[in-house]
Amino acid sequence: MVIDVRADERIEPKDMEAFEATRMACAQAEWGLERAGTPKAALMASARWLSRYRHPRCLDRTAANRLREVFANPGPLLSGADAAGDRLATLPALFHLLWRQELVAEDLSIHLTGPRTIVGVVGRDAR
C-alpha cells in the first residue's frame, strides 16, 4: 500500500499526471494507492514523540518483556507502564515498542500519554 499524505493545498493540476502514473505503477506491482491528505496535528505530534524512542538504546529487554505481558490485555498507557515497573524505566521501552509497532495505541490522534490512550499487543484485540 502506498499512501500519499501531501497537503491538499499543495496539489496543483499538473500533479494529476503524476498521481495517475503512480496509480498505474502501483497497480502493476499489485499495490494499493490511497491519498490521505495531511495527517491531523495530534497524530503528527504523537509520531514525532515516538520517533525519539526508535533507537535500540531505548529498549530495555526486561522492561519490554514485562510490557508485552501487561498489554496482552489492552489497557491505559500510563497504568500499564506503572504495572510493568518503575514508570521512568518502562516508558522508554514502551515508546520504543510502539514505534516498532510491537504494541499499538488505539487512537494516536489524542494526547499520547492521556488517560484515553489504550495500548495492546499487536494481533491480540489491539486493533
Sequence and secondary structure as in RCSB ss.txt:
>XXXX:A:sequence
MVIDVRADERIEPKDMEAFEATRMACAQAEWGLERAGTPKAALMASARWLSRYRHPRCLDRTAANRLREVFANPG
PLLSGADAAGDRLATLPALFHLLWRQELVAEDLSIHLTGPRTIVGVVGRDAR
>XXXX:A:secstr
 EEE   GGG  TTHHHHHHHHHHHHHHTT  EEE  S  HHHHHHHHHHHTT SGGG  HHHHHHHHHHTTS E
EHHHHHHHHS HHHHHHHHHHHHHTTSEEES TTS TTSTT EEEETTSS  
